Amino acid sequence: MKDRRKYQRYQRQIPVRVKWEGKELEGVLMDLSMTGAGCFIDKRLPLYAEVEIQFLPEEPFAGQEEMFHCSGVVVRCCKVSNRKEYQLGIFFTRLSEEILANIMDLAYY
């Protein structure tokens, strides 16, 4: 099957926090592109849920708040077999030039 993605995915494993309906869910980013992100979280979210994803600093900078955050919509949420996690796909919405620059910095960091 041909990959029809317009933007390359970059493999990154950093902590993230997904905010949805007043809840904060801890997770781990797995991949990142200019249009979205894939991560693992402990709770199933509904398709098309509007979320905010916060990209958190890795050690030794974990004491800092966040690197940056952006809004998105859930386009995939699948249970990971034999684990208590869900694979979450987020499509970014309302991206500013600053956020795009942050995404590129994180992708090439």
Backbone hydrogen bonds in HBPLUS format (Angstrom, degrees):
<---DONOR---> <-ACCEPTOR-->    atom                        ^
c    i                          cat <-CA-CA->   ^        H-A-AA   ^      H-
h    n   atom  resd res      DA  || num        DHA   H-A  angle D-A-AA Bond
n    s   type  num  typ     dist DA aas  dist angle  dist       angle   num
A0010-TYR N   A0032-LEU O   2.73 MM  22  5.14 159.0  1.77 146.5 153.8     1
A0032-LEU N   A0010-TYR O   2.90 MM  22  5.14 142.5  2.04 135.2 147.3     2
A0012-ARG N   A0030-MET O   3.10 MM  18  5.32 150.3  2.19 117.4 125.9     3
A0029-LEU N   A0014-ILE O   2.80 MM  15  5.32 166.9  1.82 170.8 167.4     4
A0056-LEU N   A0015-PRO O   3.01 MM  41  5.39 160.4  2.04 149.3 150.6     5
A0016-VAL N   A0027-GLY O   3.00 MM  11  5.15 164.5  2.03 125.7 126.2     6
A0027-GLY N   A0016-VAL O   2.90 MM  11  5.15 147.5  2.01 156.1 149.0     7
A0017-ARG N   A0054-GLN O   2.98 MM  37  5.07 149.9  2.07 138.2 146.4     8
A0054-GLN N   A0017-ARG O   2.80 MM  37  5.07 166.3  1.82 152.9 157.7     9
A0018-VAL N   A0025-LEU O   2.80 MM   7  5.06 165.8  1.82 150.6 152.7    10
A0025-LEU N   A0018-VAL O   2.84 MM   7  5.06 167.9  1.85 144.3 148.5    11
A0019-LYS N   A0052-GLU O   2.78 MM  33  5.09 169.4  1.79 157.7 160.7    12
A0052-GLU N   A0019-LYS O   3.05 MM  33  5.09 150.3  2.14 138.6 146.5    13
A0020-TRP N   A0023-LYS O   2.96 MM   3  5.28 155.0  2.03 143.4 151.6    14
A0023-LYS N   A0020-TRP O   2.91 MM   3  5.28 164.4  1.93 120.8 125.4    15
A0028-VAL N   A0040-PHE O   3.04 MM  12  5.36 148.7  2.14 142.4 152.3    16
A0040-PHE N   A0028-VAL O   2.94 MM  12  5.36 153.0  2.01 144.4 151.7    17
A0030-MET N   A0038-GLY O   2.73 MM   8  5.50 170.1  1.74 154.6 151.9    18
A0031-ASP N   A0038-GLY O   3.23 MM   7  5.13 161.6  2.26 133.7 135.9    19
A0038-GLY N   A0031-ASP O   2.92 MM   7  5.13 163.4  1.95 140.9 142.0    20
A0033-SER N   A0036-GLY O   2.84 MM   3  5.33 155.1  1.91 168.9 163.3    21
A0092-PHE N   A0035-THR O   2.78 MM  57  5.45 158.4  1.82 136.2 143.0    22
A0037-ALA N   A0090-ILE O   2.91 MM  53  5.27 148.6  2.01 141.8 151.8    23
A0090-ILE N   A0037-ALA O   2.87 MM  53  5.27 169.9  1.88 164.3 166.4    24
A0039-CYS N   A0088-LEU O   2.96 MM  49  5.27 158.7  2.00 148.2 155.1    25
A0088-LEU N   A0039-CYS O   2.75 MM  49  5.27 172.8  1.75 166.2 167.5    26
A0041-ILE N   A0086-TYR O   3.06 MM  45  5.45 155.7  2.12 148.2 155.5    27
A0086-TYR N   A0041-ILE O   2.78 MM  45  5.45 156.5  1.84 161.7 167.9    28
A0049-ALA N   A0046-PRO O   3.20 MM   3  5.61 147.0  2.32 134.2 130.9    29
A0048-TYR N   A0074-VAL O   2.74 MM  26  4.80 162.9  1.77 146.6 146.0    30
A0074-VAL N   A0049-ALA O   2.99 MM  25  5.36 155.4  2.05 145.4 153.0    31
A0051-VAL N   A0072-GLY O   2.90 MM  21  5.38 168.5  1.92 144.7 148.6    32
A0072-GLY N   A0051-VAL O   2.93 MM  21  5.38 150.7  2.02 153.3 150.1    33
A0053-ILE N   A0070-CYS O   2.91 MM  17  5.64 165.5  1.93 170.3 169.2    34
A0070-CYS N   A0053-ILE O   3.05 MM  17  5.64 150.9  2.14 147.0 155.2    35
A0055-PHE N   A0068-PHE O   2.89 MM  13  5.60 172.1  1.90 171.9 174.6    36
A0067-MET N   A0055-PHE O   2.76 MM  12  5.61 167.8  1.77 163.7 168.0    37
A0061-PHE N   A0058-GLU O   2.76 MM   3  5.64 135.9  1.95 137.6 141.5    38
A0064-GLN N   A0061-PHE O   3.05 MM   3  5.88 164.8  2.07 126.8 130.8    39
A0093-THR N   A0071-SER O   2.97 MM  22  5.52 165.2  1.99 128.4 128.9    40
A0073-VAL N   A0091-PHE O   2.89 MM  18  5.31 148.9  1.98 140.7 149.6    41
A0091-PHE N   A0073-VAL O   2.89 MM  18  5.31 168.6  1.90 156.4 156.2    42
A0075-VAL N   A0089-GLY O   2.81 MM  14  5.40 166.8  1.83 147.4 151.9    43
A0089-GLY N   A0076-ARG O   2.77 MM  13  4.62 162.1  1.80 135.5 135.8    44
A0078-CYS N   A0087-GLN O   2.98 MM   9  5.17 155.5  2.04 140.2 144.7    45
A0087-GLN N   A0078-CYS O   2.68 MM   9  5.17 162.0  1.71 159.0 158.4    46
A0080-VAL N   A0085-GLU O   2.96 MM   5  5.67 173.0  1.96 150.6 148.4    47
A0083-ARG N   A0080-VAL O   3.18 MM   3  5.63 147.6  2.29 140.1 135.9    48
A0100-LEU N   A0096-SER O   2.98 MM   4  6.26 163.2  2.01 151.5 156.3    49
A0101-ALA N   A0097-GLU O   2.97 MM   4  6.18 153.0  2.04 144.5 151.7    50
A0102-ASN N   A0098-GLU O   2.95 MM   4  6.27 151.9  2.03 144.9 152.9    51
A0103-ILE N   A0099-ILE O   2.86 MM   4  6.16 154.6  1.92 153.3 160.1    52
A0104-MET N   A0100-LEU O   3.01 MM   4  6.28 159.7  2.05 147.8 152.8    53
A0105-ASP N   A0101-ALA O   2.92 MM   4  6.18 158.3  1.97 148.6 154.8    54
A0106-LEU N   A0102-ASN O   2.92 MM   4  6.13 159.6  1.96 148.6 154.0    55
A0107-ALA N   A0103-ILE O   2.86 MM   4  6.05 154.4  1.93 149.3 156.8    56
A0108-TYR N   A0104-MET O   3.06 MM   4  6.23 152.6  2.14 149.5 155.1    57
A0109-TYR N   A0105-ASP O   2.91 MM   4  5.70 113.3  2.37 139.3 154.8    58
